Amino acid sequence: MRNDRPGYTSRRNRDGTLVRYWSPQRAVAGAPPVLPRFRFPDDMSDDQVAAECRRRTDELAAELRSLGAPPRYDGTLGSLIKIYRFDKTSSIHKVKHSTRIRDYEPSLRVLAASVGARRIDVLKRSDFVRWYDGWWKKGQRRAAGAMKLLRIVLSYGAGERLPGCAIARDILSDMRFEQPKPRTVAMTYDQCLAIVRQSAIEGYPSIGFVEALKFETALRRIDVIGEWAPPPEGGPFRWQGLTTKNLKDGILTLSTSKTGAAVTRDLSLLPLVVEALKAYRIPDIGPVVICEDTGQPWWDNRYTTRFRAIRNAAGVPSTVWSMDTRAGAVTETVDAMGSIEAARDLATHTTIKMTKRYSRGDGLEQSRKIAKARVAARTSNGE
């Protein structure tokens, strides 16, 4: 038993490959259960893993020792971020847990690591431009996410009347930055079918079922696999999501997690779902989607990791992501029916503008339908 890598844990995939993690709860007694595990890159050496375990453990222990009192504002962006995280009235404590973990925390880590030492009261326009350009080189979404959270954190500081924050926020509010190009990829029916069939071959038919249901219904992944999150009062993570109570005689009924829109779908009329159910058996009771490895509902990060492996084995391009299944549903609906309104209703979007973001076809099929309809109208009018 090695004692030079506190918090270390690992597991093996079905194919025998080793996945290594650093667990905050194993590393430091009393670490909040909300803190996520960190997965080590596969190419890290054992010595590098051990060093990273020690570094992360030391940092976490220091942070936990200072939790008894609120962080002190010393004028730096790093101290503002700590206060923003600590203050239960800040917006980070109001967003959904999945949004915090997926969007807020990664961007806050970028800010703290790259510019956390900078004093807020001396920041200039050129600083923000230089920061954004540097982040952009490491990834467009990274840059956009970091700048979004910088605006949020500075607005919080201004609201708390912390010195320097209001002026920095006002400077930033007048600035505009290049945004990441919208995704143009949409999963096709054939690609989804290939994933459904490959998931059965790989022994993970739940993946095929999820992607099939998303493609046929345009549901979000979180509405299908559910979500693990800590309760408002704190404590161990709990799961909430789609259960067999939402299914009766093949009819799926639920309210979406994002807008609360009511959704009703007849699974017997959805060919990809029917195909997926040849390999995946829905449990008699409890959550509808179960991870084959754990016997429990999927954690989102584990799901996407397994999805990528199955997608690759199915011969689907790596540019196609799980999130593109919903775009495929919208795009196919627009092409088949020539109606953006029908696609909006399917996806339960509140605006046509949002639906257009998900419709990623080139408009050819829709223009053909319009052209044929116009010719038919001329013929009926005797022209």
C-alpha positions as CSV (number, residue, x, y, z in Angstrom):
1,M,0.0,0.0,0.0
2,R,1.6,3.3,-1.1
3,N,1.2,6.2,1.3
4,D,2.8,8.9,-1.0
5,R,-0.4,9.5,-3.0
6,P,-3.2,10.6,-0.6
7,G,-6.6,10.4,-2.1
8,Y,-5.6,8.0,-4.9
9,T,-8.2,5.5,-6.1
10,S,-8.7,3.6,-9.3
11,R,-10.9,1.2,-11.2
12,R,-10.7,-1.0,-14.3
13,N,-12.9,-0.8,-17.3
14,R,-14.4,-3.9,-18.8
15,D,-11.6,-3.9,-21.3
16,G,-9.0,-4.0,-18.6
17,T,-7.7,-0.4,-18.9
18,L,-6.9,1.3,-15.6
19,V,-8.7,4.6,-14.8
20,R,-7.0,6.6,-12.0
21,Y,-8.6,9.3,-9.8
22,W,-7.8,11.7,-6.9
23,S,-10.7,11.7,-4.5
24,P,-11.1,14.7,-2.2
25,Q,-13.0,12.7,0.4
26,R,-10.3,10.0,0.6
27,A,-7.6,12.6,0.7
28,V,-8.8,14.9,3.5
29,A,-11.2,14.0,6.3
30,G,-14.3,16.2,6.3
31,A,-14.0,17.2,2.6
32,P,-17.5,18.2,1.4
33,P,-19.2,15.5,-0.7
34,V,-20.0,18.1,-3.4
35,L,-16.3,18.2,-4.4
36,P,-15.8,16.0,-7.6
37,R,-13.1,13.5,-8.2
38,F,-10.2,14.4,-10.5
39,R,-9.4,11.9,-13.3
40,F,-5.7,11.7,-14.1
41,P,-4.7,11.7,-17.8
42,D,-3.8,8.2,-19.0
43,D,-0.3,9.3,-20.0
44,M,0.8,10.5,-16.6
45,S,3.5,8.4,-14.9
46,D,3.1,6.9,-11.4
47,D,5.5,9.5,-10.0
48,Q,3.5,12.4,-11.6
49,V,0.3,11.0,-10.3
50,A,1.7,10.7,-6.8
51,A,3.0,14.3,-6.9
52,E,-0.3,15.6,-8.1
53,C,-2.1,13.7,-5.4
54,R,0.1,15.4,-2.7
55,R,-0.3,18.8,-4.3
56,R,-4.1,18.6,-4.5
57,T,-4.3,17.2,-1.0
58,D,-2.2,20.0,0.5
59,E,-4.2,22.7,-1.2
60,L,-7.5,21.2,-0.1
61,A,-6.3,20.7,3.5
62,A,-5.3,24.4,3.6
63,E,-8.6,25.5,2.2
64,L,-10.6,23.4,4.7
65,R,-8.6,24.8,7.6
66,S,-9.7,28.3,6.6
67,L,-13.4,27.5,6.2
68,G,-14.2,28.5,9.7
69,A,-14.1,32.2,8.7
70,P,-15.2,33.9,5.5
71,P,-12.3,34.5,3.0
72,R,-10.7,37.9,3.3
73,Y,-10.8,40.3,0.3
74,D,-7.2,41.6,-0.4
75,G,-8.0,43.3,-3.6
76,T,-7.0,40.5,-5.9
77,L,-9.2,38.6,-8.3
78,G,-8.3,35.3,-6.5
79,S,-9.7,36.6,-3.2
80,L,-12.8,37.8,-4.9
81,I,-13.4,34.3,-6.4
82,K,-13.0,32.7,-3.0
83,I,-15.6,35.1,-1.5
84,Y,-17.9,34.5,-4.4
85,R,-17.7,30.7,-3.8
86,F,-18.1,31.1,0.0
87,D,-21.1,33.5,0.1
88,K,-24.3,31.5,0.1
89,T,-26.1,34.5,-1.4
90,S,-24.0,34.5,-4.6
91,S,-25.3,33.2,-7.9
92,I,-23.1,30.1,-7.9
93,H,-25.3,28.7,-5.1
94,K,-28.5,29.4,-7.1
95,V,-27.7,27.6,-10.3
96,K,-28.3,23.9,-10.8
97,H,-25.6,21.6,-9.6
98,S,-24.9,20.3,-13.1
99,T,-24.5,23.9,-14.3
100,R,-22.1,24.7,-11.5
101,I,-19.9,21.7,-12.1
102,R,-20.0,21.9,-15.9
103,D,-19.8,25.6,-16.5
104,Y,-19.0,27.7,-13.4
105,E,-16.3,25.7,-11.6
106,P,-14.1,25.0,-14.7
107,S,-14.1,28.7,-15.6
108,L,-13.4,29.9,-12.1
109,R,-10.4,27.5,-12.0
110,V,-9.1,29.1,-15.2
111,L,-9.5,32.6,-13.7
112,A,-7.9,31.7,-10.4
113,A,-5.0,29.9,-12.0
114,S,-4.2,32.4,-14.7
115,V,-5.1,35.8,-13.4
116,G,-6.0,35.3,-9.7
117,A,-3.0,37.2,-8.5
118,R,-3.9,40.4,-10.3
119,R,-5.2,43.4,-8.4
120,I,-8.7,44.5,-9.5
121,D,-8.3,48.2,-8.8
122,V,-5.5,48.6,-11.5
123,L,-7.1,46.5,-14.3
124,K,-7.4,48.2,-17.7
125,R,-9.2,47.4,-20.9
126,S,-5.9,46.1,-22.4
127,D,-5.6,43.6,-19.6
128,F,-9.0,42.0,-20.5
129,V,-8.1,41.9,-24.2
130,R,-4.8,40.2,-23.5
131,W,-6.3,37.7,-21.1
132,Y,-9.0,36.8,-23.6
133,D,-6.5,36.4,-26.4
134,G,-4.5,34.1,-24.3
135,W,-7.4,31.9,-23.3
136,W,-8.7,31.9,-26.9
137,K,-5.4,30.2,-28.0
138,K,-6.1,27.4,-25.6
139,G,-9.7,26.9,-26.7
140,Q,-12.6,29.1,-27.8
141,R,-15.1,27.7,-25.3
142,R,-12.5,28.1,-22.6
143,A,-12.1,31.8,-23.4
144,A,-15.8,32.5,-23.6
145,G,-16.5,30.6,-20.4
146,A,-13.8,32.4,-18.5
147,M,-14.9,35.8,-19.7
148,K,-18.5,35.1,-18.8
149,L,-17.6,34.1,-15.2
150,L,-15.3,37.1,-15.0
151,R,-18.2,39.4,-15.7
152,I,-20.4,37.5,-13.1
153,V,-17.7,37.7,-10.4
154,L,-16.9,41.4,-10.9
155,S,-20.7,42.2,-10.9
156,Y,-20.9,40.3,-7.6
157,G,-18.0,42.2,-6.1
158,A,-19.5,45.5,-7.3
159,G,-22.8,44.6,-5.6
160,E,-20.9,43.9,-2.4
161,R,-19.1,47.3,-2.7
162,L,-15.7,45.7,-2.7
163,P,-13.0,48.2,-3.8
164,G,-12.1,48.3,-7.4
165,C,-14.9,45.9,-8.6
166,A,-17.4,48.5,-9.8
167,I,-14.9,50.3,-12.1
168,A,-13.5,47.0,-13.5
169,R,-17.0,45.8,-14.1
170,D,-18.0,49.0,-15.9
171,I,-14.9,48.8,-18.2
172,L,-15.7,45.2,-19.0
173,S,-19.4,45.9,-19.6
174,D,-18.5,48.1,-22.6
175,M,-16.3,45.5,-24.2
176,R,-17.3,42.8,-26.8
177,F,-15.3,39.7,-27.6
178,E,-15.3,37.2,-30.4
179,Q,-17.5,34.3,-29.6
180,P,-17.0,30.6,-30.4
181,K,-18.5,29.6,-33.7
182,P,-21.8,27.7,-33.1
183,R,-21.6,23.9,-33.7
184,T,-22.7,22.8,-37.1
185,V,-22.7,19.1,-36.5
186,A,-25.9,17.1,-36.1
187,M,-26.1,13.4,-35.5
188,T,-27.9,11.6,-38.4
189,Y,-30.3,8.7,-38.2
190,D,-27.8,6.2,-39.6
191,Q,-25.1,7.4,-37.1
192,C,-27.5,7.0,-34.2
193,L,-28.5,3.5,-35.4
194,A,-24.9,2.5,-35.6
195,I,-24.3,3.6,-32.0
196,V,-27.4,1.8,-30.9
197,R,-26.2,-1.5,-32.4
198,Q,-22.6,-1.0,-31.3
199,S,-23.7,-0.4,-27.8
200,A,-25.3,-3.8,-27.7
201,I,-22.2,-5.4,-29.0
202,E,-20.1,-3.6,-26.4
203,G,-22.3,-4.7,-23.5
204,Y,-23.7,-1.2,-22.8
205,P,-27.2,-1.2,-24.4
206,S,-28.3,1.6,-22.1
207,I,-26.1,4.0,-24.1
208,G,-27.9,3.0,-27.3
209,F,-31.3,3.4,-25.6
210,V,-30.4,6.9,-24.3
211,E,-29.2,8.1,-27.7
212,A,-32.2,6.6,-29.5
213,L,-34.6,8.2,-27.1
214,K,-32.9,11.6,-27.5
215,F,-32.8,11.3,-31.2
216,E,-36.5,10.4,-31.5
217,T,-37.9,12.7,-28.9
218,A,-35.3,15.6,-28.8
219,L,-35.1,15.3,-25.0
220,R,-32.0,16.5,-23.2
221,R,-29.6,13.9,-21.9
222,I,-30.2,15.0,-18.3
223,D,-33.9,14.4,-18.8
224,V,-33.1,10.8,-19.8
225,I,-30.3,9.7,-17.6
226,G,-31.2,11.9,-14.6
227,E,-28.7,13.8,-12.4
228,W,-26.7,13.1,-9.2
229,A,-26.6,16.2,-7.0
230,P,-26.3,17.1,-3.3
231,P,-29.5,18.1,-1.6
232,P,-30.0,21.8,-0.6
233,E,-29.3,21.0,3.0
234,G,-26.0,19.2,2.1
235,G,-25.0,15.6,2.6
236,P,-24.5,12.7,0.2
237,F,-25.4,13.0,-3.4
238,R,-28.9,11.9,-4.4
239,W,-30.2,10.9,-7.8
240,Q,-33.3,12.4,-9.5
241,G,-34.6,11.8,-12.9
242,L,-36.7,9.5,-15.2
243,T,-38.2,6.5,-13.4
244,T,-40.6,3.8,-14.4
245,K,-43.4,5.9,-13.0
246,N,-42.9,8.1,-16.1
247,L,-43.7,5.0,-18.3
248,K,-47.0,3.4,-18.6
249,D,-48.0,1.1,-21.5
250,G,-45.2,2.4,-23.6
251,I,-46.2,6.0,-23.1
252,L,-43.5,8.3,-21.8
253,T,-44.7,11.3,-19.8
254,L,-42.5,13.8,-18.0
255,S,-41.8,17.5,-17.4
256,T,-38.4,18.7,-18.7
257,S,-35.8,19.8,-16.2
258,K,-35.0,23.1,-17.9
259,T,-38.3,24.6,-18.7
260,G,-40.8,22.3,-17.0
261,A,-42.6,21.7,-20.3
262,A,-44.9,18.7,-20.4
263,V,-43.7,15.9,-22.8
264,T,-45.7,12.9,-23.9
265,R,-44.2,10.3,-26.4
266,D,-45.4,7.0,-27.6
267,L,-42.2,4.8,-27.7
268,S,-43.8,2.2,-29.9
269,L,-43.8,4.7,-32.8
270,L,-40.1,5.5,-32.5
271,P,-38.0,3.0,-34.6
272,L,-34.7,3.7,-33.0
273,V,-36.1,3.2,-29.5
274,V,-37.7,0.0,-30.6
275,E,-34.4,-1.1,-32.0
276,A,-32.6,-0.2,-28.8
277,L,-35.1,-2.1,-26.7
278,K,-34.1,-5.3,-28.4
279,A,-31.0,-5.2,-26.3
280,Y,-31.8,-3.0,-23.4
281,R,-34.4,-4.0,-20.8
282,I,-36.1,-1.3,-18.8
283,P,-36.1,-2.1,-15.1
284,D,-39.4,-3.1,-13.5
285,I,-39.1,-0.3,-10.9
286,G,-36.9,2.7,-10.2
287,P,-34.7,4.6,-12.6
288,V,-35.2,3.9,-16.3
289,V,-31.6,4.1,-17.4
290,I,-29.0,2.0,-15.4
291,C,-25.2,1.8,-15.9
292,E,-24.2,-1.7,-16.7
293,D,-20.9,-1.3,-14.7
294,T,-22.4,-0.1,-11.4
295,G,-26.1,-1.1,-11.4
296,Q,-26.9,2.5,-10.6
297,P,-27.9,5.5,-12.7
298,W,-25.1,6.9,-14.9
299,W,-23.0,9.8,-13.7
300,D,-22.8,12.3,-16.6
301,N,-19.0,12.2,-16.9
302,R,-18.9,8.4,-17.0
303,Y,-21.7,8.4,-19.6
304,T,-19.9,10.7,-22.0
305,T,-16.6,8.7,-21.6
306,R,-18.4,5.5,-22.5
307,F,-20.4,7.1,-25.3
308,R,-17.1,8.3,-27.0
309,A,-15.7,4.7,-26.9
310,I,-18.9,3.3,-28.4
311,R,-19.1,6.0,-31.0
312,N,-15.6,5.4,-32.1
313,A,-16.1,1.6,-32.3
314,A,-19.3,2.2,-34.4
315,G,-17.3,4.2,-37.0
316,V,-19.1,7.5,-36.2
317,P,-16.8,10.5,-36.7
318,S,-15.3,11.9,-33.5
319,T,-16.7,15.3,-34.4
320,V,-20.2,13.9,-33.5
321,W,-20.8,14.4,-29.8
322,S,-23.6,13.1,-27.6
323,M,-25.0,16.6,-27.4
324,D,-25.5,16.6,-31.2
325,T,-28.2,13.9,-30.9
326,R,-30.7,16.6,-30.0
327,A,-29.6,18.7,-32.9
328,G,-30.1,15.7,-35.1
329,A,-33.7,15.4,-33.9
330,V,-34.4,19.1,-34.6
331,T,-32.6,19.1,-38.0
332,E,-34.4,15.9,-39.2
333,T,-37.8,17.4,-38.1
334,V,-37.2,20.6,-40.0
335,D,-36.1,18.7,-43.2
336,A,-39.0,16.2,-43.0
337,M,-41.8,18.6,-42.2
338,G,-40.5,21.9,-43.5
339,S,-41.6,23.5,-40.3
340,I,-39.4,25.2,-37.7
341,E,-42.5,25.5,-35.5
342,A,-42.9,21.7,-35.4
343,A,-39.2,21.3,-34.5
344,R,-39.7,23.9,-31.7
345,D,-42.6,22.0,-30.3
346,L,-40.7,18.7,-30.4
347,A,-37.6,20.2,-28.6
348,T,-39.8,22.1,-26.1
349,H,-37.9,25.3,-27.0
350,T,-39.5,28.6,-25.8
351,T,-38.4,30.5,-28.8
352,I,-37.9,29.9,-32.5
353,K,-34.4,31.5,-32.2
354,M,-33.3,28.7,-30.0
355,T,-34.7,26.1,-32.3
356,K,-32.8,27.6,-35.2
357,R,-29.5,27.2,-33.3
358,Y,-30.2,23.4,-33.1
359,S,-31.3,23.1,-36.8
360,R,-28.0,22.5,-38.5
361,G,-29.0,21.4,-42.0
362,D,-28.2,23.5,-45.1
363,G,-31.8,24.1,-45.8
364,L,-31.8,22.2,-49.1
365,E,-34.6,19.8,-48.2
366,Q,-36.8,22.5,-46.9
367,S,-36.2,24.7,-49.9
368,R,-37.1,21.7,-52.2
369,K,-40.4,21.2,-50.3
370,I,-41.2,24.9,-50.6
371,A,-40.4,24.9,-54.3
372,K,-42.6,21.9,-55.0
373,A,-45.4,23.4,-53.0
374,R,-45.2,26.6,-55.0
375,V,-45.3,24.7,-58.3
376,A,-48.3,22.7,-57.0
377,A,-50.1,25.9,-56.1
378,R,-49.5,27.3,-59.6
379,T,-50.9,24.2,-61.2
380,S,-54.0,24.2,-59.0
381,N,-54.6,27.9,-60.0
382,G,-54.6,27.0,-63.6
383,E,-51.2,28.5,-64.5
